[in-house]
Structure formats: C-alpha cells, structure tokens
Amino acid sequence: MNLNLSLNPNKIVEFLKKPTEEFTKKDLIDYIKANGIRMVKFMYPADDNRLKSLNFVINSESYLDSILTYGERVDGSSLFPFIEAGNSDLYVIPRYSTAFLDPFAEIPTLTLLASFFDKEGLPLRESPEYALRKACEEFKKTTGLEFFAMGELEYYVIADDSGLFHASDQKGYHESAPFAKFNDFRIECMNLIAQAGGQIKYGHNEVGNFTVDDKIYEQNEIEFLPVPAVKAADHLMIAKWIIRTLGAKKGYDVTLAPKITDGKAGSGLHIHFKIMDGDKNMMSENGRLSDTAKKAIAGILEYADAITAMGNKVPTSYFRLVPHQEAPTSICWGDRNRSVLVRVPLGWTGENDMCSQANPLEKATESFPPQRQTVELRSADCSADIYQLLAAMVVAARKGFEMENALKKADDTYVSVNIHSDENKEKLAQLKSLPDSCVASADALEHKRQVFEEKGVFSPRLIDGIISKLRKYDDAELRKKTSSDHKQMMKVVKKYWHCG
C-alpha cells in the first residue's frame, strides 16, 4: 500500500489510485466517464493575481479529448497589460496533475489549472508561472537541489456580531468556540482545499479579533505543507479562490488584504521554504542550521527589497510593514524571532523523545525525527503574485549559493533577540530597511532587475510590467500622509479590500 495515497481526500486520486503527478489524459477521461462529469473548467491566473475561469460542456468524447489535448484560445490583452490587443491570442493548456472535482459546481465539473502558451506553441515567457518553473530549473542546475515551499494564508472573516462570547481584542490566537466564531467555516474551507489537492498542514484562529459597528472581524490562518515550489503556488491560488467563494455563499465578507484598519493585526502571506536533495532536507546539520540554509538566507536578504515588488503589490502592503506589529521592516534574520524578515522556526532538531514523555505508555521511538526544518520569509502578503514571489525567492536563494561572501553576510545580518530592543539599537542602525511603498519597491526592482532576468527566468517585458504597475500607485508619501489620518487611511484600505 502507498501510504501517501491512503486517506488522500482528492476524489480523483482515490478513484485512480495514483498520485496527481502521474495523472494522464486517459486517466481523466476514464474518471469523467465513470463519474458522470458533464463539464470541464480551466482556471489560470491573470495580472490581478486571481484565477480566471473558462467553462466547457462535454459534447462528446472526441471533443473532450480535443479540450484536454489542445486547450483553447484566450485574449491575452484582457489578462495581461503588457500584451497588445493587436496580437493578443494565447493558448491555455490544462495541466493534468492539477485536476480536481469542482466543490461549488451544481453540474459535476472537472477543474484543471492551465498554462499559457504563445502562437508558436511555446510557454509564454512573460507568464509568472513560467518564470517560477524556469527559476526552479536554474536552481536545480546550479545547486543540484530542489526548492520546496509552503504558505501561511491569513485572512479576515467579517459578519454580523451576535453579541455573545467576544474574544479578547487582538488576543484571538488559537482561540476556540464559542469565543471564535468562524472555526467551522475555516474547517470547511480546509476540507474543500484538501479535496482540490492542497497539502494542508493545519488551520487555526489568528491574533486579529475585533468588533466595529455590530460587525465582528476575525482573523484565521491556513498553513500548508512544503511541496515543490510550483505546486505550492498552485495550492495557494486554489485556496484563495475556495475561501472567497465559500465565504460568498455563506454571506460572509472575506478579505486577504494586508491591512484592514490601524492598530490591529494585518494579514501576511508568510512563505516557508526548504531545500531538498532527493528525500533529504538540507536545512539542518547535526541539530543546527546548515550552511546550505545560511547561503539561501543570505541570497534572499541581498535581494529582499526587490522581492517586495513581487510580494507586496498594493499601497496597503506598506501599512502593514511598520515596526512593533510582528511585521518586518529591517533586512535581517534570526531564530524563532518574529521581528525579523527571515525567521528560523523550531525544526524538531532536539534529541529528546517528546512523544514518550507526553504518553507514558508509548516506548521511546528509535526512528529519527522528521526532517521538518524550514526557513520563513515574513514580508509578503496576499496582494502578491504568488508565482512571481516564489520565482524571485528561488532566484535570490540561488544567488546565495553563487555569492563568495554568503556565510559572512548571514553572520552580519543575524539578530539574536527582538530587533527593536534596546540592546539592538546599534545593530538596527546598520541594517538596511525594506521599501516603504510600491514606488520604492519598483525602484529596488529596477536597480536589481538584471539578477532576475539572468538565465531567462523573468522576461524583460514581465519586469517592465511589474515596475510600471507599481509606479502608477504614486504612493511614495502615502504611508506618512495617512499615519495620523484614520479616515484617509480607511479610504485607501477599502480601495484594496479584495486585492490579490
């Protein structure tokens, strides 16, 4: 028995008895015929970082075969601003490994994510998904290793306040019912995401919890398991779609915006990563963080300011990145430290058997603890283009392996305690800061664009599009102007309420 298939919630995996990466066209046709599927839907991300949909009625088996083989034409100029209307046709081709049963369709529907191809039948170079695939390919060529990632997806649910059992303001972390109101909603989201192929680690209530004008605002988080970076991006895109769609069906407002009011917890999209050599996690060695991990950290810190151009794409992103609110502002890293940009969480590297201590009837395990050490980038939020963000991280990590002074840079930017503590005043003054606006992020990317364009990872046209879009916000002074003007701040917040 394949233990990785046992208990898998994806109905297609259950039916075919094979992992998603082994799905073939014949497999999907067999599933469709055996399960009364009447429609097919392609979904693909556009420039606004949301999934778009294209629906097909299955008229015959030959038409179904054609859809799955040749995809369909779409208007690229309506999806990406850098594509001109005069020459805008693109192909969308389904990726079989992403197939899942649509959880919201009344008519049984098989849904697949699709990739963009140009008129020559080649992958669209300006596609963020292509950039991520190319980044992973070049990382593998340079290091011989693979880049795995996972996301922590934070969001607020807003609904009418019952007036009963209020959680403490900004004390909602891991709260349970009846003080937490939307645990059941989160659990239902998790179940649907898992059925759609998402590899979920866990879910819980987050810190943010407050009431305004008879509405309760409750922050939740769904965290994923590390998987290859392209799959991690796919999972996060599907998860955002499911959370919002289910919320709409229940009459809840759901926002993944980075900041929804002042003085309350913002929502991030923390990205954990680990570097794998086959089945071996290379992030730790002899119970300590490895040089491999430190080189990757050094690379990400070196290009952190430019990475915000991919991971923080609206003006309210920079309302969140302010001191003393568990969001990073200085470019540094540390262990178990939530004030830094790159955090090294606990990684099960201790020698004591915790299970047998907690459960006296269990014998001490003789197996090695799971290789679960990851490293977390804490700056991004859900305005991000997830494929661009992960591609930029992979590029930066690869550059860390190419930097002669990577380990020294890692030592110089390490912070042992809260960066804002008195004992770190001198250290803080020496550290570089993250950009404070979309405009500043665009400038950082412009300055370092060559690194991301190397080896054909990001196309120049894609970089041009990112920079142009960010500069159009013209927000260089916006954070300063709204810092003492709540009304003006909320006007900006509402404008980007459903970003990403």
C-alpha positions in Angstrom: 0.0 0.0 0.0 1.2 3.5 -0.9 0.8 5.3 2.5 0.9 8.7 0.6 -2.3 7.7 -1.2 -4.1 6.2 1.7 -6.6 8.6 3.2 -5.9 11.2 0.3 -9.1 13.4 0.2 -8.8 14.2 -3.5 -11.6 12.2 -5.2 -9.7 11.7 -8.4 -6.6 10.3 -6.6 -9.0 8.0 -4.7 -10.6 6.8 -7.9 -7.4 6.3 -9.9 -5.3 5.1 -7.0 -2.3 7.1 -8.3 -0.7 10.4 -7.2 -1.6 13.6 -9.1 1.8 13.9 -10.8 1.1 10.6 -12.6 -2.3 11.6 -14.0 -2.6 11.2 -17.8 -5.2 12.3 -20.2 -6.7 8.8 -20.4 -6.9 8.7 -16.6 -9.0 11.9 -16.6 -11.3 10.7 -19.4 -11.8 7.4 -17.6 -12.7 9.4 -14.4 -15.1 11.6 -16.3 -16.9 8.7 -18.0 -17.2 6.7 -14.8 -18.4 9.5 -12.6 -21.0 11.4 -14.7 -18.9 14.5 -15.1 -20.7 16.8 -17.6 -18.4 19.9 -17.7 -14.7 20.8 -17.7 -13.3 24.1 -16.4 -9.9 25.6 -16.9 -8.6 28.2 -14.4 -5.5 30.3 -14.8 -4.0 33.4 -13.0 -4.0 36.8 -14.6 -2.3 40.1 -13.9 -4.6 40.8 -10.9 -3.3 37.6 -9.2 -6.7 36.0 -9.3 -7.8 32.8 -11.0 -9.9 33.3 -14.2 -12.3 30.6 -15.5 -13.2 29.1 -18.8 -16.1 26.5 -18.9 -16.7 23.7 -21.4 -19.7 21.5 -21.9 -18.7 17.9 -22.7 -20.5 17.3 -26.0 -18.7 14.1 -27.0 -15.7 12.0 -26.1 -13.8 13.3 -29.2 -14.5 16.9 -28.1 -13.3 16.1 -24.5 -10.1 14.6 -25.9 -9.6 17.8 -28.0 -10.1 20.1 -25.0 -7.6 18.2 -22.9 -5.1 17.9 -25.7 -5.2 21.3 -27.4 -6.7 23.6 -24.8 -8.3 26.7 -26.1 -7.5 30.3 -27.3 -8.0 33.3 -25.0 -7.5 37.0 -25.3 -4.1 37.7 -23.6 -4.6 41.5 -23.7 -7.5 41.2 -21.3 -5.4 39.2 -18.9 -2.1 40.9 -19.0 -1.5 44.7 -19.7 1.8 44.0 -21.4 0.1 42.1 -24.3 -1.1 44.3 -27.1 -4.7 43.9 -28.4 -3.4 43.7 -32.0 -1.6 40.5 -31.4 -3.1 39.1 -28.2 -4.2 35.5 -28.7 -2.8 33.0 -26.3 -3.3 29.3 -25.8 -4.3 27.9 -22.4 -3.3 24.2 -22.0 -4.5 22.2 -19.0 -2.1 20.6 -16.6 -3.5 17.1 -15.7 -1.7 17.0 -12.4 -3.9 19.8 -11.0 -7.2 18.1 -11.7 -9.9 18.2 -9.0 -13.7 17.9 -8.7 -15.2 21.4 -8.5 -16.6 21.7 -5.0 -19.1 24.5 -5.9 -20.5 23.4 -9.3 -24.1 22.1 -9.3 -23.3 20.3 -12.5 -20.5 17.8 -11.9 -17.4 19.6 -13.2 -13.7 18.6 -13.5 -11.4 21.6 -12.9 -7.8 22.0 -14.0 -5.2 24.7 -13.8 -3.9 25.8 -17.2 -0.6 27.2 -18.5 -0.2 29.9 -21.1 1.5 29.3 -24.5 2.3 31.7 -27.3 1.4 31.5 -31.0 4.4 29.2 -31.7 3.2 26.7 -29.1 5.9 27.6 -26.7 5.5 28.5 -23.0 4.7 32.2 -22.6 7.9 33.8 -21.3 6.0 36.6 -19.6 3.8 34.2 -17.7 4.6 34.3 -13.9 4.1 30.5 -13.8 6.8 30.1 -16.5 9.1 32.3 -14.5 8.7 30.1 -11.5 9.3 26.9 -13.5 12.4 28.4 -15.0 13.7 29.7 -11.7 13.3 26.1 -10.2 15.1 24.7 -13.2 18.0 27.0 -12.9 18.2 26.5 -9.2 18.5 22.7 -9.8 21.2 23.2 -12.5 23.3 25.4 -10.2 22.9 23.6 -6.9 21.7 20.1 -7.8 19.0 20.6 -5.2 15.2 21.3 -5.2 13.4 24.3 -3.7 10.3 23.4 -1.7 7.9 26.0 -0.3 4.6 26.4 1.6 2.5 29.3 2.5 0.7 30.6 5.7 -2.5 32.1 4.3 -4.0 34.7 6.6 -7.4 36.3 6.1 -10.3 38.0 8.0 -13.9 36.9 8.1 -16.4 39.7 8.7 -20.1 39.0 9.6 -22.8 40.3 11.9 -21.9 40.3 15.6 -24.1 38.0 17.7 -23.1 39.9 20.8 -22.2 36.6 22.6 -18.8 35.4 23.8 -16.5 38.1 22.4 -12.8 37.1 22.1 -10.3 39.5 23.7 -9.3 42.3 21.3 -6.1 41.2 19.5 -5.9 38.0 21.6 -7.5 35.6 19.1 -4.5 33.4 18.6 -5.7 29.7 18.5 -9.0 30.7 20.1 -11.8 28.1 20.2 -15.5 28.2 20.0 -17.6 29.8 21.3 -15.2 32.8 21.5 -14.1 32.0 18.0 -17.0 32.4 15.5 -15.6 31.0 12.3 -13.8 27.8 13.2 -16.4 25.7 11.3 -16.1 27.9 8.2 -12.3 27.5 8.3 -12.6 23.8 8.7 -15.0 23.5 5.7 -12.5 25.6 3.7 -9.7 23.3 4.6 -11.7 20.2 3.7 -12.5 21.6 0.2 -8.9 22.8 -0.4 -7.7 19.3 0.5 -10.2 17.7 -1.9 -8.8 20.1 -4.6 -5.3 18.7 -4.0 -3.9 21.3 -1.4 -1.5 19.7 1.0 -2.6 21.4 4.3 -0.6 21.3 7.5 -3.2 22.8 9.9 -5.6 25.8 10.5 -6.3 28.0 13.4 -7.5 31.4 14.6 -5.0 34.2 14.4 -4.4 37.2 16.6 -6.7 39.6 14.9 -10.2 39.8 16.5 -12.3 43.0 17.0 -15.8 44.4 16.7 -16.8 47.6 14.9 -20.4 48.8 14.1 -22.0 45.5 15.0 -19.7 43.5 12.8 -17.1 41.0 14.1 -13.8 40.8 12.3 -12.0 37.5 13.0 -8.6 36.6 11.6 -7.8 33.0 10.6 -4.9 31.1 9.1 -4.5 28.0 7.0 -0.9 26.7 6.7 0.3 24.3 4.1 2.9 21.5 3.9 6.2 22.0 1.9 5.9 20.8 -1.7 7.8 21.7 -4.9 7.5 25.4 -5.4 5.2 25.3 -8.5 2.8 23.1 -6.7 3.0 25.3 -3.6 1.9 28.3 -5.8 -0.9 26.3 -7.3 -2.2 25.3 -3.9 -2.3 28.8 -2.6 -4.1 30.1 -5.7 -6.8 27.4 -5.4 -7.1 28.0 -1.6 -7.7 31.8 -2.1 -10.5 31.0 -4.6 -12.1 28.4 -2.3 -12.0 30.6 0.8 -13.6 33.6 -1.0 -16.2 31.5 -2.9 -17.4 29.6 0.2 -17.5 32.9 2.1 -19.7 34.5 -0.5 -22.0 31.5 -0.5 -22.4 31.9 3.3 -22.9 35.6 3.2 -19.5 36.4 4.8 -17.1 39.1 3.6 -13.7 37.6 3.4 -10.6 39.8 2.9 -7.0 38.7 2.4 -5.9 42.4 2.3 -2.6 43.1 4.2 -4.1 45.8 6.4 -7.8 46.5 7.1 -7.6 49.1 9.9 -5.0 50.8 12.0 -3.8 49.4 15.3 -5.0 45.8 14.6 -3.1 42.8 13.2 -2.5 42.8 9.5 -2.6 39.7 7.3 0.6 38.3 5.8 1.5 35.5 3.4 4.5 34.1 5.1 6.4 31.7 2.9 8.4 28.9 4.4 11.0 27.1 2.2 13.3 24.2 2.5 16.0 22.9 0.1 15.9 19.2 -0.7 18.4 16.7 -2.0 16.1 13.9 -3.0 14.3 12.9 0.2 16.9 14.7 2.4 16.2 18.1 3.9 19.4 20.1 3.6 18.3 22.9 6.1 19.9 21.4 9.2 23.0 19.5 10.0 23.8 17.9 13.4 20.9 19.7 15.0 22.0 23.2 13.7 21.1 25.3 10.8 23.2 24.2 7.8 25.5 26.3 5.7 23.1 25.4 2.8 20.3 27.2 4.6 22.5 30.2 5.5 23.6 30.7 1.9 19.9 30.7 0.8 19.1 33.1 3.6 22.0 35.4 2.5 20.7 35.5 -1.0 17.2 36.3 -0.1 18.3 39.1 2.2 20.6 40.5 -0.5 17.5 40.9 -2.8 14.8 41.3 -0.2 14.0 44.9 -1.3 13.4 43.8 -4.9 11.3 40.8 -3.7 8.8 43.2 -2.2 7.9 44.2 -5.8 6.6 40.6 -6.3 5.2 40.0 -2.8 3.7 43.4 -1.7 1.8 44.8 -4.7 -0.6 47.4 -3.3 -0.1 50.5 -1.2 -1.7 49.0 1.9 1.0 46.3 1.9 3.3 49.0 3.3 0.7 50.0 6.0 1.4 46.5 7.4 5.2 46.7 7.2 5.8 49.0 10.1 7.7 48.5 13.4 6.4 46.7 16.5 3.5 44.9 14.8 5.1 41.4 14.2 5.8 42.5 10.6 9.3 43.0 9.4 10.9 46.3 8.5 14.7 45.6 8.7 16.5 43.2 6.5 17.9 40.6 8.9 17.2 37.1 10.1 17.1 35.2 13.4 15.9 32.1 15.3 12.3 32.0 16.5 12.2 35.8 16.2 9.1 37.4 14.8 10.6 40.8 14.4 13.0 39.8 11.7 12.5 39.5 7.9 13.6 35.8 7.7 12.8 33.6 10.7 14.1 30.2 11.5 11.3 28.4 13.4 11.7 25.3 15.6 12.6 22.3 13.5 12.4 19.2 15.6 16.2 19.1 15.9 16.3 18.2 19.6 17.4 14.8 20.9 14.7 14.2 23.5 11.7 12.0 22.6 8.7 14.2 23.4 6.1 11.7 22.4 7.0 9.1 25.1 7.2 11.9 27.7 3.7 13.1 26.9 2.4 9.5 26.5 4.0 7.2 29.1 2.5 4.0 27.5 4.5 4.7 24.3 8.0 3.4 24.0 10.7 5.9 23.0 10.9 5.9 19.2 14.1 4.7 17.7 13.5 6.5 14.4 14.9 9.8 13.5 12.6 12.9 14.0 11.0 14.2 10.8 13.2 16.5 8.6 10.9 19.5 9.1 13.3 22.4 9.4 12.2 25.3 7.3 13.0 29.0 7.0 10.3 31.6 6.8 10.2 34.9 4.7 7.7 37.1 6.6 7.3 40.2 4.4 4.8 39.1 1.7 1.0 39.4 1.8 -1.8 38.2 -0.4 -1.6 41.1 -2.8 1.4 39.1 -4.1 1.6 37.4 -7.4 2.4 34.1 -5.8 4.3 32.7 -8.9 6.4 35.8 -9.2 7.1 35.9 -5.4 8.3 32.3 -5.3 10.3 32.7 -8.5 12.0 35.8 -7.0 12.8 33.8 -3.8 14.2 30.9 -5.8 16.4 33.2 -7.9 17.6 35.0 -4.7 18.4 31.7 -3.0 20.3 30.5 -6.0 22.4 33.7 -5.9 23.2 33.0 -2.3 25.0 29.9 -3.5 26.9 31.9 -6.0 27.9 34.7 -3.5 31.5 34.2 -2.3 30.7 36.0 1.0 27.3 34.4 1.6 28.1 33.0 5.0 29.7 36.2 6.2 26.6 38.1 5.1 24.5 35.7 7.0 26.6 36.2 10.1 26.4 40.0 9.7 22.6 40.1 9.4 21.8 37.7 12.2 19.8 39.1 15.2 19.5 37.0 18.3 16.7 38.9 20.0 13.9 41.3 19.1 15.4 43.8 16.6 13.6 46.7 18.3 15.0 46.0 21.8 17.4 48.5 23.4 20.4 46.1 23.1 19.9 46.1 19.3 19.9 49.8 18.7 23.4 49.8 17.2 22.7 46.7 15.1 19.4 48.2 13.9 21.2 51.3 12.6 23.5 49.2 10.5 20.7 47.2 8.8 19.0 48.1 5.5 15.3 48.6 5.6 12.5 47.2 3.4 10.9 49.6 0.9 8.0 51.7 2.4 5.9 52.0 -0.8 5.1 50.4 -4.1 7.2 53.1 -5.8 10.2 52.3 -3.6 9.8 48.6 -4.4 9.7 49.4 -8.1 12.9 51.3 -7.7 14.6 48.4 -5.9 13.5 46.0 -8.6 14.7 48.4 -11.4 18.1 48.6 -9.7 18.4 44.8 -9.4 16.4 43.6 -12.4 19.4 42.0 -14.1 19.6 39.4 -11.4 16.1 38.3 -12.0 16.4 38.4 -15.8 19.6 36.2 -15.7 19.2 32.8 -17.4 15.9 33.9 -18.9 13.9 33.5 -15.6 12.0 36.8 -15.7 11.5 38.2 -19.1 12.4 42.0 -19.5 8.7 42.6 -20.5 7.5 41.0 -17.3 9.8 43.1 -15.2 8.8 46.2 -17.1 5.1 45.4 -16.4 5.7 44.9 -12.7 7.7 48.2 -12.3 5.1 50.2 -14.4 2.2 48.9 -12.4 3.8 49.6 -9.0 4.9 53.2 -10.0 1.3 54.0 -11.1 0.2 53.9 -7.5 2.3 57.0 -6.9 2.3 56.2 -3.1 5.8 57.4 -2.1 4.4 59.6 0.7 1.1 57.8 1.2 2.0 56.0 4.4 3.3 59.2 6.0 0.3 61.2 5.0 -2.3 58.7 6.3 -0.4 57.7 9.5 -2.4 60.3 11.6 -5.5 60.5 9.4 -7.7 57.4 10.1 -10.4 58.5 7.7 -8.0 58.9 4.8 -6.3 55.6 5.7 -9.6 53.7 5.7 -10.4 55.2 2.3 -7.2 53.7 0.9 -7.9 50.4 2.8 -11.3 50.0 1.2 -9.9 50.6 -2.2 -7.7 47.5 -1.9 -10.0 45.4 0.3 -10.1 42.5 -2.2 -6.6 42.7 -3.6 -4.9 39.6 -4.9 
